[in-house]
C-alpha cells in the first residue's frame, strides 16, 4: 500500500460503512481528496482507478486495510484522515449506526489519543448541523 492509498483508505472506509454511497458523500470525497497532494497531481483515470480499487478492497477487508493504512501514516496524517472520515459520515447530516460503529473502529485502530479523536468528531458533528441539506 502506498502512502497515498493509505491516507485515502481512512475516509473511503467511511464512504462504504453503510453500503450506500450518497451523492453528498461522493461529491465530498472527490473534493476532499482531489484538493490535496498527491491526489490533485494524479491523472483523473489513475485517481479513479485507485479509489475504485480501494472501495472494492474495503468491502471485503475493511479492518485489515485500515490497520495497514494506520501503520503507514504518521499520527498527524491519521488525525487528518480521521477528520475527513468524520466529515464524510456527517455529509448527509445523518450518521447511521454503521457509520457510528465505523468511527469507533477507526478510533481503536489509530494511534491518535482517543480524546483528540472525540474532539474532532464533536466539532465536525456540530459544524455539520449548520450545513444546508
DSSP file (Angstrom, degrees, kcal/mol; ACC not computed):
  #  RESIDUE AA STRUCTURE BP1 BP2  ACC     N-H-->O    O-->H-N    N-H-->O    O-->H-N    TCO  KAPPA ALPHA  PHI   PSI    X-CA   Y-CA   Z-CA
    1    1 A X              0   0    0      0, 0.0     2,-0.1     0, 0.0     0, 0.0   0.000 360.0 360.0 360.0 130.8    0.0    0.0    0.0
    2    2 A X     >  -     0   0    0      1,-0.1     4,-2.7     4,-0.0     5,-0.2  -0.423 360.0-109.2 -81.2 161.8    1.4    3.4   -1.0
    3    3 A X  H  > S+     0   0    0      1,-0.2     4,-2.4     2,-0.2     5,-0.2   0.883 121.0  53.7 -58.2 -37.1    1.2    6.4    1.4
    4    4 A X  H  > S+     0   0    0      1,-0.2     4,-1.8     2,-0.2    -1,-0.2   0.912 111.4  44.6 -64.1 -41.6   -1.5    7.9   -1.0
    5    5 A X  H  > S+     0   0    0      2,-0.2     4,-2.0     1,-0.2    -2,-0.2   0.903 111.2  54.4 -67.1 -40.7   -3.6    4.8   -0.8
    6    6 A X  H  X S+     0   0    0     -4,-2.7     4,-0.9     1,-0.2    -2,-0.2   0.923 109.6  46.2 -60.5 -45.3   -3.1    4.6    3.0
    7    7 A X  H  X S+     0   0    0     -4,-2.4     4,-0.8     1,-0.2     3,-0.4   0.906 113.7  49.5 -64.4 -40.2   -4.4    8.1    3.5
    8    8 A X  H  X S+     0   0    0     -4,-1.8     4,-2.3     1,-0.2     5,-0.2   0.795  97.7  69.8 -69.9 -28.9   -7.3    7.6    1.2
    9    9 A X  H  X S+     0   0    0     -4,-2.0     4,-2.2     1,-0.2    -1,-0.2   0.889  93.5  56.3 -57.3 -41.9   -8.3    4.3    2.9
   10   10 A X  H  X S+     0   0    0     -4,-0.9     4,-1.0    -3,-0.4    -1,-0.2   0.959 114.1  35.0 -63.5 -55.0   -9.5    6.0    6.1
   11   11 A X  H  X S+     0   0    0     -4,-0.8     4,-1.4     1,-0.2     3,-0.3   0.860 115.9  56.8 -68.3 -31.2  -12.1    8.4    4.6
   12   12 A X  H  X S+     0   0    0     -4,-2.3     4,-1.6     1,-0.2    -1,-0.2   0.843  99.0  60.4 -67.2 -30.6  -13.1    5.8    2.0
   13   13 A X  H  < S+     0   0    0     -4,-2.2     4,-0.3    -5,-0.2    -1,-0.2   0.879 103.1  52.5 -60.3 -36.3  -13.9    3.4    4.8
   14   14 A X  H >< S+     0   0    0     -4,-1.0     3,-0.9    -3,-0.3     4,-0.4   0.874 104.0  56.7 -66.5 -36.7  -16.4    6.0    5.9
   15   15 A X  H 3< S+     0   0    0     -4,-1.4     5,-0.3     1,-0.2     3,-0.3   0.875 114.4  37.0 -63.2 -37.4  -18.0    6.1    2.5
   16   16 A X  T >< S+     0   0    0     -4,-1.6     3,-0.8     1,-0.2    -1,-0.2   0.309  87.0 102.2-100.6  11.3  -18.7    2.4    2.4
   17   17 A X  T <  S+     0   0    0     -3,-0.9    -1,-0.2    -4,-0.3    -2,-0.1   0.901  93.1  31.0 -60.6 -43.1  -19.6    2.0    6.1
   18   18 A X  T 3  S-     0   0    0     -4,-0.4    -1,-0.2    -3,-0.3    -2,-0.1   0.287 108.6-118.2-102.2  11.3  -23.3    1.9    5.4
   19   19 A X  S <  S+     0   0    0     -3,-0.8     2,-0.4     1,-0.1    -3,-0.1   0.690  85.1 102.1  62.4  20.6  -23.1    0.2    2.0
   20   20 A X        -     0   0    0     -5,-0.3     2,-0.9     2,-0.0    -2,-0.3  -0.991  60.7-152.4-134.9 126.0  -24.7    3.3    0.4
   21   21 A X        -     0   0    0     -2,-0.4     2,-0.1    -5,-0.1    -5,-0.1  -0.845  18.7-157.9 -99.5 103.5  -22.9    6.0   -1.5
   22   22 A X     >  -     0   0    0     -2,-0.9     4,-2.5    -7,-0.2     3,-0.4  -0.469  26.0-116.9 -77.1 150.4  -24.9    9.1   -1.1
   23   23 A X  H  > S+     0   0    0      1,-0.2     4,-2.5     2,-0.2     5,-0.2   0.876 116.6  54.2 -55.7 -38.3  -24.4   11.9   -3.7
   24   24 A X  H  > S+     0   0    0      1,-0.2     4,-2.2     2,-0.2    -1,-0.2   0.887 109.7  47.8 -62.5 -38.4  -23.2   14.2   -0.9
   25   25 A X  H  > S+     0   0    0     -3,-0.4     4,-2.8     2,-0.2     5,-0.2   0.924 111.6  48.6 -68.9 -45.3  -20.6   11.7    0.1
   26   26 A X  H  X S+     0   0    0     -4,-2.5     4,-1.8     1,-0.2    -2,-0.2   0.924 114.4  46.1 -61.3 -44.6  -19.4   11.0   -3.5
   27   27 A X  H  X S+     0   0    0     -4,-2.5     4,-2.2    -5,-0.2    -1,-0.2   0.918 114.7  47.4 -64.0 -43.7  -19.1   14.7   -4.2
   28   28 A X  H  X S+     0   0    0     -4,-2.2     4,-3.2    -5,-0.2     5,-0.3   0.897 108.7  52.6 -68.4 -41.0  -17.3   15.4   -0.9
   29   29 A X  H  X S+     0   0    0     -4,-2.8     4,-2.2     1,-0.2     5,-0.4   0.901 110.8  49.1 -63.2 -38.5  -14.8   12.6   -1.2
   30   30 A X  H  X S+     0   0    0     -4,-1.8     4,-2.4    -5,-0.2     5,-0.3   0.944 115.5  42.9 -63.8 -46.9  -13.8   13.8   -4.6
   31   31 A X  H  X S+     0   0    0     -4,-2.2     4,-1.2     1,-0.2    -2,-0.2   0.914 115.0  49.7 -65.1 -43.3  -13.4   17.4   -3.4
   32   32 A X  H  < S+     0   0    0     -4,-3.2    -1,-0.2     2,-0.2    -2,-0.2   0.908 121.2  32.0 -67.0 -42.9  -11.6   16.4   -0.2
   33   33 A X  H >< S+     0   0    0     -4,-2.2     3,-2.1    -5,-0.3     7,-0.3   0.928 117.2  52.6 -81.7 -46.0   -9.0   14.1   -1.8
   34   34 A X  H 3< S+     0   0    0     -4,-2.4    -2,-0.2    -5,-0.4    -3,-0.2   0.718 103.8  60.4 -65.6 -18.3   -8.6   15.8   -5.2
   35   35 A X  T 3< S+     0   0    0     -4,-1.2     2,-0.3    -5,-0.3    -1,-0.3   0.460 100.1  71.6 -84.0  -0.9   -7.9   19.1   -3.4
   36   36 A X  S <> S-     0   0    0     -3,-2.1     4,-2.6    -5,-0.0     2,-0.4  -0.813  89.4 -79.4-116.4 153.4   -4.9   17.5   -1.6
   37   37 A X  T  4 S+     0   0    0     -2,-0.3    -2,-0.1     1,-0.3    -3,-0.0  -0.715 108.9  20.9 -81.2 140.2   -1.5   16.5   -2.8
   38   38 A X  T >4 S+     0   0    0     -2,-0.4     3,-1.1    -4,-0.1     4,-0.5  -0.980 122.1  57.1 -93.2   1.0   -0.7   13.9   -4.2
   39   39 A X  G >4 S+     0   0    0     -6,-0.3     3,-1.1     1,-0.3    -2,-0.2   0.848 100.8  57.7 -65.9 -34.6   -4.2   13.3   -5.5
   40   40 A X  G 3< S+     0   0    0     -4,-2.6    -1,-0.3    -7,-0.3    -3,-0.2   0.677 107.0  50.5 -70.9 -14.3   -4.5   16.7   -7.2
   41   41 A X  G <  S+     0   0    0     -3,-1.1    -1,-0.3    -5,-0.3    -2,-0.2   0.513  91.5 101.7 -96.4  -7.2   -1.4   15.8   -9.3
   42   42 A X  S <  S-     0   0    0     -3,-1.1     2,-0.1    -4,-0.5    -3,-0.0  -0.489  83.6-106.4 -78.7 145.5   -2.8   12.4  -10.3
   43   43 A X     >  -     0   0    0     -2,-0.2     4,-2.8     1,-0.1     5,-0.2  -0.481  34.2-119.0 -60.3 138.6   -4.3   11.8  -13.7
   44   44 A X  H  > S+     0   0    0      1,-0.2     4,-2.7     2,-0.2     5,-0.2   0.844 114.2  51.4 -54.8 -35.2   -8.1   11.5  -13.2
   45   45 A X  H  > S+     0   0    0      2,-0.2     4,-2.5     1,-0.2    -1,-0.2   0.913 110.7  47.7 -68.6 -41.9   -8.1    7.9  -14.6
   46   46 A X  H  > S+     0   0    0     -3,-0.2     4,-2.4     2,-0.2    -2,-0.2   0.924 113.8  47.9 -63.4 -44.5   -5.3    6.9  -12.2
   47   47 A X  H  X S+     0   0    0     -4,-2.8     4,-2.7     2,-0.2     5,-0.2   0.944 113.0  47.8 -61.3 -48.3   -7.2    8.6   -9.3
   48   48 A X  H  X S+     0   0    0     -4,-2.7     4,-2.6    -5,-0.2    -2,-0.2   0.881 111.6  50.2 -61.4 -39.3  -10.5    6.9  -10.2
   49   49 A X  H  X S+     0   0    0     -4,-2.5     4,-2.4     2,-0.2    -1,-0.2   0.905 110.9  49.3 -65.4 -41.9   -8.8    3.5  -10.5
   50   50 A X  H  X S+     0   0    0     -4,-2.4     4,-2.5     2,-0.2    -2,-0.2   0.949 113.6  45.5 -61.6 -49.3   -7.2    3.9   -7.1
   51   51 A X  H  X S+     0   0    0     -4,-2.7     4,-2.7     1,-0.2     5,-0.2   0.922 113.6  49.2 -62.4 -45.3  -10.4    4.9   -5.5
   52   52 A X  H  X S+     0   0    0     -4,-2.6     4,-2.2    -5,-0.2    -1,-0.2   0.920 112.3  48.4 -60.6 -44.2  -12.4    2.1   -7.2
   53   53 A X  H  X S+     0   0    0     -4,-2.4     4,-2.3     1,-0.2    -1,-0.2   0.902 112.5  48.0 -63.3 -41.8   -9.8   -0.5   -6.2
   54   54 A X  H  X S+     0   0    0     -4,-2.5     4,-2.9     2,-0.2    -2,-0.2   0.907 110.2  51.7 -66.8 -41.0   -9.7    0.7   -2.6
   55   55 A X  H  X S+     0   0    0     -4,-2.7     4,-1.5     2,-0.2    -2,-0.2   0.915 111.4  47.6 -61.9 -42.3  -13.5    0.7   -2.3
   56   56 A X  H  X S+     0   0    0     -4,-2.2     4,-0.8    -5,-0.2    -1,-0.2   0.919 114.0  46.9 -64.0 -43.0  -13.7   -2.9   -3.6
   57   57 A X  H >X S+     0   0    0     -4,-2.3     4,-2.7     1,-0.2     3,-0.7   0.891 108.6  55.6 -66.1 -39.2  -11.0   -4.0   -1.2
   58   58 A X  H 3X S+     0   0    0     -4,-2.9     4,-0.8     1,-0.2    -1,-0.2   0.828  97.9  63.9 -63.0 -31.6  -12.6   -2.2    1.7
   59   59 A X  H 3< S+     0   0    0     -4,-1.5    -1,-0.2     1,-0.2    -2,-0.2   0.861 118.1  24.8 -60.3 -35.3  -15.8   -4.1    1.1
   60   60 A X  H << S+     0   0    0     -4,-0.8    -2,-0.2    -3,-0.7    -1,-0.2   0.728 137.6  23.6-101.8 -26.4  -14.1   -7.4    1.9
   61   61 A X  H  X  +     0   0    0     -4,-2.7     4,-2.5    -5,-0.1     5,-0.2  -0.216  68.7 144.3-138.4  46.0  -11.2   -6.4    4.1
   62   62 A X  H  X S+     0   0    0     -4,-0.8     4,-2.6     1,-0.2     5,-0.2   0.928  75.4  44.1 -56.3 -54.2  -12.0   -3.1    5.8
   63   63 A X  H  > S+     0   0    0      1,-0.2     4,-2.4     2,-0.2    -1,-0.2   0.909 114.8  49.2 -62.3 -43.0  -10.4   -3.7    9.2
   64   64 A X  H  > S+     0   0    0      1,-0.2     4,-2.3     2,-0.2    -1,-0.2   0.905 113.2  47.1 -63.4 -41.3   -7.2   -5.2    7.8
   65   65 A X  H  X S+     0   0    0     -4,-2.5     4,-2.8     2,-0.2    -2,-0.2   0.900 111.3  50.8 -68.0 -40.0   -6.8   -2.3    5.3
   66   66 A X  H  X S+     0   0    0     -4,-2.6     4,-2.6    -5,-0.2    -2,-0.2   0.922 112.1  47.4 -63.0 -43.2   -7.5    0.3    8.0
   67   67 A X  H  X S+     0   0    0     -4,-2.4     4,-1.6    -5,-0.2    -2,-0.2   0.899 112.7  48.9 -65.2 -40.4   -4.9   -1.3   10.2
   68   68 A X  H  X S+     0   0    0     -4,-2.3     4,-0.9     2,-0.2    -2,-0.2   0.911 112.7  48.2 -64.2 -42.4   -2.4   -1.5    7.4
   69   69 A X  H >X S+     0   0    0     -4,-2.8     4,-1.9     1,-0.2     3,-0.9   0.917 108.3  54.0 -64.0 -44.0   -3.0    2.2    6.5
   70   70 A X  H 3< S+     0   0    0     -4,-2.6    -1,-0.2     1,-0.3    -2,-0.2   0.859 104.1  56.0 -60.6 -35.4   -2.6    3.3   10.1
   71   71 A X  H 3< S+     0   0    0     -4,-1.6    -1,-0.3     1,-0.2    -2,-0.2   0.776 111.1  44.4 -67.9 -25.2    0.8    1.6   10.3
   72   72 A X  H << S+     0   0    0     -4,-0.9    -2,-0.2    -3,-0.9    -1,-0.2   0.805 102.5  77.5 -86.6 -32.8    1.9    3.6    7.3
   73   73 A X  S  < S-     0   0    0     -4,-1.9     2,-0.1   -67,-0.1   -70,-0.0  -0.500  78.5-122.7 -86.6 146.6    0.6    7.0    8.4
   74   74 A X     >  -     0   0    0     -2,-0.2     4,-2.7     1,-0.1     5,-0.2  -0.378  36.1-103.4 -72.4 162.4    2.0    9.3   10.9
   75   75 A X  H  > S+     0   0    0      1,-0.2     4,-2.4     2,-0.2     5,-0.1   0.886 124.6  52.6 -56.1 -37.9   -0.2   10.3   13.9
   76   76 A X  H  > S+     0   0    0      2,-0.2     4,-2.1     1,-0.2    -1,-0.2   0.911 110.5  46.4 -64.9 -41.5   -0.8   13.7   12.2
   77   77 A X  H  > S+     0   0    0      2,-0.2     4,-2.7     1,-0.2    -2,-0.2   0.889 111.2  52.9 -67.1 -38.3   -1.8   12.1    9.0
   78   78 A X  H  X S+     0   0    0     -4,-2.7     4,-2.7     2,-0.2    -2,-0.2   0.919 108.2  50.9 -60.6 -43.4   -4.1    9.7   10.9
   79   79 A X  H  X S+     0   0    0     -4,-2.4     4,-2.3    -5,-0.2    -2,-0.2   0.920 112.4  45.6 -61.5 -45.2   -5.7   12.6   12.6
   80   80 A X  H  X S+     0   0    0     -4,-2.1     4,-2.1     2,-0.2    -2,-0.2   0.910 113.3  49.2 -65.4 -42.7   -6.4   14.4    9.3
   81   81 A X  H  X S+     0   0    0     -4,-2.7     4,-2.1     1,-0.2    -2,-0.2   0.892 110.8  50.7 -64.8 -38.7   -7.6   11.2    7.6
   82   82 A X  H  X S+     0   0    0     -4,-2.7     4,-2.8     2,-0.2     5,-0.2   0.909 107.6  53.3 -63.9 -42.1  -10.0   10.6   10.6
   83   83 A X  H  X S+     0   0    0     -4,-2.3     4,-2.4     1,-0.2    -2,-0.2   0.899 108.9  49.5 -60.5 -39.9  -11.3   14.1   10.3
   84   84 A X  H  X S+     0   0    0     -4,-2.1     4,-2.1     2,-0.2    -1,-0.2   0.902 110.2  51.2 -64.2 -40.3  -12.1   13.5    6.6
   85   85 A X  H  X S+     0   0    0     -4,-2.1     4,-2.3     2,-0.2    -2,-0.2   0.924 110.6  48.0 -62.3 -44.5  -13.8   10.3    7.6
   86   86 A X  H  X S+     0   0    0     -4,-2.8     4,-1.9     1,-0.2    -2,-0.2   0.914 109.9  53.0 -62.8 -42.2  -15.9   12.1   10.2
   87   87 A X  H  < S+     0   0    0     -4,-2.4    -1,-0.2     1,-0.2    -2,-0.2   0.890 109.7  48.9 -60.8 -39.1  -16.8   14.8    7.7
   88   88 A X  H >< S+     0   0    0     -4,-2.1     3,-1.2     1,-0.2     4,-0.4   0.898 107.1  54.7 -67.0 -40.7  -18.0   12.2    5.2
   89   89 A X  H 3< S+     0   0    0     -4,-2.3     3,-0.4     1,-0.3     5,-0.3   0.877 115.5  39.9 -59.3 -36.7  -20.1   10.5    7.9
   90   90 A X  T >< S+     0   0    0     -4,-1.9     3,-1.3     1,-0.2    -1,-0.3   0.341  85.7 102.5 -95.5   6.8  -21.8   13.8    8.5
   91   91 A X  T <  S+     0   0    0     -3,-1.2    -1,-0.2     1,-0.3    -2,-0.1   0.870  91.8  35.4 -59.0 -39.1  -22.0   14.8    4.8
   92   92 A X  T 3  S-     0   0    0     -4,-0.4    -1,-0.3    -3,-0.4    -2,-0.1   0.311 112.1-119.5 -97.8   9.1  -25.7   13.9    4.6
   93   93 A X  S <  S+     0   0    0     -3,-1.3     2,-0.4     1,-0.1    -3,-0.1   0.624  86.8 101.7  62.4  16.8  -26.3   15.1    8.2
   94   94 A X        -     0   0    0     -5,-0.3     2,-0.9     2,-0.0    -2,-0.2  -0.931  55.5-164.2-130.9 108.2  -27.5   11.5    9.1
   95   95 A X        -     0   0    0     -2,-0.4    -5,-0.1    -5,-0.1    -6,-0.1  -0.820  16.6-152.4 -92.9 107.6  -25.0    9.3   10.9
   96   96 A X     >  -     0   0    0     -2,-0.9     4,-2.4    -7,-0.2     5,-0.2  -0.270  27.9-107.6 -72.9 165.0  -26.2    5.7   10.6
   97   97 A X  H  > S+     0   0    0      1,-0.2     4,-2.6     2,-0.2     5,-0.2   0.886 121.9  54.8 -60.8 -38.2  -25.4    3.2   13.2
   98   98 A X  H  > S+     0   0    0      1,-0.2     4,-2.1     2,-0.2    -1,-0.2   0.901 109.2  47.4 -61.2 -40.3  -23.0    1.5   10.7
   99   99 A X  H  > S+     0   0    0      2,-0.2     4,-2.3     1,-0.2    -2,-0.2   0.897 111.3  49.9 -69.0 -40.4  -21.2    4.8   10.3
  100  100 A X  H  X S+     0   0    0     -4,-2.4     4,-1.8     1,-0.2    -2,-0.2   0.916 111.4  49.8 -62.5 -43.0  -21.0    5.4   14.1
  101  101 A X  H  X S+     0   0    0     -4,-2.6     4,-2.6     1,-0.2    -2,-0.2   0.892 108.3  53.6 -62.3 -39.9  -19.6    1.9   14.5
  102  102 A X  H  X S+     0   0    0     -4,-2.1     4,-3.0     1,-0.2    -2,-0.2   0.928 106.6  50.9 -61.5 -45.1  -17.0    2.6   11.8
  103  103 A X  H  X S+     0   0    0     -4,-2.3     4,-2.4     1,-0.2    -1,-0.2   0.882 110.3  50.5 -61.3 -37.1  -15.8    5.7   13.6
  104  104 A X  H  X S+     0   0    0     -4,-1.8     4,-1.7     2,-0.2    -1,-0.2   0.930 111.3  47.9 -63.9 -45.4  -15.5    3.7   16.8
  105  105 A X  H  X S+     0   0    0     -4,-2.6     4,-1.5     1,-0.2    -2,-0.2   0.910 111.7  50.2 -61.5 -42.5  -13.5    1.0   14.9
  106  106 A X  H  X S+     0   0    0     -4,-3.0     4,-1.6     1,-0.2     3,-0.3   0.921 106.2  55.9 -61.7 -43.7  -11.3    3.7   13.3
  107  107 A X  H  < S+     0   0    0     -4,-2.4    -1,-0.2     1,-0.2    -2,-0.2   0.877 108.6  47.8 -56.1 -39.1  -10.7    5.3   16.7
  108  108 A X  H  < S+     0   0    0     -4,-1.7    -1,-0.2     1,-0.2    -2,-0.2   0.806 111.4  50.1 -73.0 -29.5   -9.4    1.9   18.0
  109  109 A X  H  < S+     0   0    0     -4,-1.5    -1,-0.2    -3,-0.3    -2,-0.2   0.703  98.3  79.7 -83.5 -20.1   -7.1    1.4   15.0
  110  110 A X  S  < S-     0   0    0     -4,-1.6     4,-0.1    -3,-0.1   -35,-0.1  -0.531  72.9-137.4 -93.2 156.0   -5.4    4.8   15.0
  111  111 A X        +     0   0    0     -2,-0.2     2,-0.4   -41,-0.1   -36,-0.1   0.096  68.8 113.6 -98.4  23.0   -2.6    5.9   17.3
  112  112 A X  S    S-     0   0    0     -5,-0.2    -2,-0.1     1,-0.1     5,-0.1  -0.753  83.4 -94.3 -89.4 139.3   -4.1    9.3   18.0
  113  113 A X    >>  -     0   0    0     -2,-0.4     4,-1.8     1,-0.1     3,-0.7  -0.274  30.9-126.9 -54.7 135.7   -5.2    9.9   21.6
  114  114 A X  H 3> S+     0   0    0      1,-0.3     4,-2.4     2,-0.2     5,-0.2   0.837 108.2  58.9 -54.2 -36.3   -8.9    9.0   22.0
  115  115 A X  H 3> S+     0   0    0      1,-0.2     4,-2.1     2,-0.2    -1,-0.3   0.901 105.4  49.2 -62.0 -39.8   -9.7   12.4   23.5
  116  116 A X  H <> S+     0   0    0     -3,-0.7     4,-2.3     2,-0.2    -1,-0.2   0.906 110.3  49.9 -66.7 -41.7   -8.4   14.1   20.4
  117  117 A X  H  X S+     0   0    0     -4,-1.8     4,-2.5     1,-0.2    -1,-0.2   0.881 109.7  51.7 -64.3 -37.7  -10.5   11.9   18.1
  118  118 A X  H  X S+     0   0    0     -4,-2.4     4,-2.7     2,-0.2    -1,-0.2   0.895 108.7  51.3 -65.0 -39.6  -13.5   12.7   20.2
  119  119 A X  H  X S+     0   0    0     -4,-2.1     4,-2.5     2,-0.2    -2,-0.2   0.925 110.8  48.3 -61.4 -45.1  -12.8   16.4   19.9
  120  120 A X  H  X S+     0   0    0     -4,-2.3     4,-2.5     1,-0.2     5,-0.3   0.943 113.2  47.2 -60.4 -48.6  -12.6   16.1   16.1
  121  121 A X  H  X S+     0   0    0     -4,-2.5     4,-2.4     1,-0.2    -2,-0.2   0.917 112.9  48.1 -62.2 -44.5  -15.8   14.1   15.9
  122  122 A X  H  X S+     0   0    0     -4,-2.7     4,-2.2     2,-0.2    -1,-0.2   0.905 112.5  49.3 -64.0 -41.8  -17.7   16.5   18.2
  123  123 A X  H  X S+     0   0    0     -4,-2.5     4,-2.5    -5,-0.2    -2,-0.2   0.932 113.7  44.4 -64.3 -46.3  -16.5   19.6   16.3
  124  124 A X  H  X S+     0   0    0     -4,-2.5     4,-2.4     2,-0.2    -1,-0.2   0.897 112.4  52.1 -68.3 -39.0  -17.4   18.2   12.9
  125  125 A X  H  X S+     0   0    0     -4,-2.4     4,-0.9    -5,-0.3    -1,-0.2   0.918 111.5  47.9 -61.3 -42.3  -20.8   17.0   14.1
  126  126 A X  H >< S+     0   0    0     -4,-2.2     3,-0.7     1,-0.2     4,-0.4   0.934 113.6  46.1 -64.1 -46.8  -21.5   20.4   15.5
  127  127 A X  H >< S+     0   0    0     -4,-2.5     3,-1.3     1,-0.2     4,-0.3   0.849 105.9  60.7 -65.0 -34.2  -20.5   22.2   12.3
  128  128 A X  H >< S+     0   0    0     -4,-2.4     3,-1.0     1,-0.3    -1,-0.2   0.743  90.6  69.0 -67.2 -22.5  -22.4   19.8   10.1
  129  129 A X  T << S+     0   0    0     -4,-0.9    -1,-0.3    -3,-0.7    -2,-0.2   0.784  99.1  50.8 -65.6 -24.9  -25.6   20.8   11.8
  130  130 A X  T <  S+     0   0    0     -3,-1.3     2,-0.5    -4,-0.4    -1,-0.2   0.502  83.9 104.9 -91.9  -5.1  -25.4   24.2   10.1
  131  131 A X  S <  S-     0   0    0     -3,-1.0     2,-0.0    -4,-0.3    -3,-0.0  -0.650  76.7-120.3 -80.4 123.9  -24.8   22.9    6.6
  132  132 A X              0   0    0     -2,-0.5    -2,-0.1     1,-0.2    -1,-0.1  -0.364 360.0 360.0 -62.0 140.8  -27.9   23.3    4.4
  133  133 A X              0   0    0    -40,-0.0    -1,-0.2    -2,-0.0    -2,-0.0   0.456 360.0 360.0 -82.5 360.0  -29.1   20.0    3.1
